[in-house]
């Protein structure tokens, strides 16, 4: 088949990267995560890090272990898709000491006021 795959995205991204029709599971998402951090205004810059198992044995109603492939998994067992929290924000920002004498660059998740130990006027 020369058509594009029409399987919807399994991760938190609304649209999947365009790829050709295929057998078996779709390739993993390679988009930037892009979720906004709770404690700052930055967005997660990592590649998508939702955990989506490709094959899982799942206990069905008739108590038999059955293997589901990814394409069936999300539609039949959406609770198996696990959205992983983003790591702390790694964007570098500049912060000033208490008296605004000095500036230093730190990772956003490590921001806190500091003393440069100079006397304030």
C-alpha positions as CSV (number, residue, x, y, z in Angstrom):
1,X,0.0,0.0,0.0
2,X,1.3,3.4,-0.9
3,X,-1.2,5.3,1.3
4,X,-0.2,7.1,4.5
5,X,-1.0,5.3,7.8
6,X,-4.4,6.3,9.2
7,X,-3.9,4.9,12.8
8,X,-4.4,7.8,15.3
9,X,-1.7,8.9,17.7
10,X,-1.3,6.8,20.9
11,X,0.6,9.4,22.9
12,X,-0.5,12.8,24.1
13,X,0.2,14.4,20.7
14,X,-3.0,15.0,18.7
15,X,-1.4,14.1,15.4
16,X,1.1,11.4,14.5
17,X,4.0,11.9,12.2
18,X,3.1,11.0,8.6
19,X,4.3,7.5,7.6
20,X,3.3,4.9,5.1
21,X,0.8,2.2,5.6
22,X,2.4,-0.9,7.3
23,X,1.9,-4.2,9.1
24,X,2.4,-4.4,12.9
25,X,2.8,-1.4,15.1
26,X,3.5,2.2,14.2
27,X,6.9,3.6,14.9
28,X,7.4,5.4,18.2
29,X,6.6,9.1,18.4
30,X,9.6,11.3,17.6
31,X,7.9,14.7,18.3
32,X,9.1,17.1,20.9
33,X,7.0,16.5,24.1
34,X,6.0,20.2,24.3
35,X,4.0,20.0,27.6
36,X,4.1,23.1,29.7
37,X,5.8,22.7,33.1
38,X,3.7,23.4,36.2
39,X,6.2,25.6,38.0
40,X,7.4,27.8,35.1
41,X,6.4,29.0,31.6
42,X,8.8,26.7,29.7
43,X,7.8,23.6,27.7
44,X,9.5,20.2,27.9
45,X,12.0,19.9,25.0
46,X,12.6,16.1,25.3
47,X,11.3,13.7,22.6
48,X,7.9,12.3,23.5
49,X,8.3,10.1,26.5
50,X,4.9,8.6,27.0
51,X,5.3,4.9,27.7
52,X,3.3,2.8,25.2
53,X,4.0,-0.9,25.5
54,X,4.1,-2.6,22.1
55,X,3.0,-6.0,23.3
56,X,1.4,-6.8,26.6
57,X,-0.2,-9.9,28.0
58,X,-3.5,-8.8,29.3
59,X,-6.0,-10.8,31.4
60,X,-9.3,-10.8,29.5
61,X,-12.8,-11.5,30.8
62,X,-12.5,-15.2,30.1
63,X,-9.3,-15.3,32.3
64,X,-7.0,-16.1,29.4
65,X,-3.8,-14.3,28.8
66,X,-4.0,-12.8,25.4
67,X,-1.4,-10.8,23.5
68,X,-2.5,-7.5,22.0
69,X,-0.5,-5.5,19.5
70,X,-0.2,-1.7,19.9
71,X,-2.8,-0.9,17.3
72,X,-5.5,-2.9,19.2
73,X,-4.1,-2.1,22.7
74,X,-5.0,1.6,22.9
75,X,-8.5,1.1,21.5
76,X,-9.3,-1.9,23.8
77,X,-7.2,-1.0,26.9
78,X,-6.5,2.8,26.9
79,X,-5.5,2.5,30.6
80,X,-2.3,0.7,29.5
81,X,-0.9,3.9,27.9
82,X,1.1,5.6,30.7
83,X,1.9,9.3,30.4
84,X,5.2,9.8,32.1
85,X,5.9,13.1,34.0
86,X,8.3,15.4,32.4
87,X,11.7,15.7,34.1
88,X,12.5,19.0,35.9
89,X,12.9,22.1,33.6
90,X,16.5,22.3,32.2
91,X,16.2,25.7,30.5
92,X,19.0,28.0,31.5
93,X,18.0,31.3,33.0
94,X,19.7,34.3,34.6
95,X,19.0,35.2,38.3
96,X,20.3,38.1,40.3
97,X,21.5,38.2,43.9
98,X,19.4,39.8,46.6
99,X,20.9,43.2,46.0
100,X,21.1,42.9,42.2
101,X,24.9,43.1,42.2
102,X,25.6,39.9,40.4
103,X,23.9,37.7,37.9
104,X,24.4,33.9,37.5
105,X,23.0,31.4,35.0
106,X,21.2,28.3,36.5
107,X,18.8,25.7,35.3
108,X,15.2,26.9,35.8
109,X,14.4,24.1,38.2
110,X,17.4,25.2,40.4
111,X,16.4,28.9,40.6
112,X,16.6,30.6,44.0
113,X,17.8,33.9,45.2
114,X,21.4,34.0,46.4
115,X,23.7,36.2,48.3
116,X,26.8,37.5,46.6
117,X,28.2,38.6,50.0
118,X,28.8,42.2,48.8
119,X,27.4,44.9,51.1
120,X,24.2,46.5,49.8
121,X,24.0,50.3,50.0
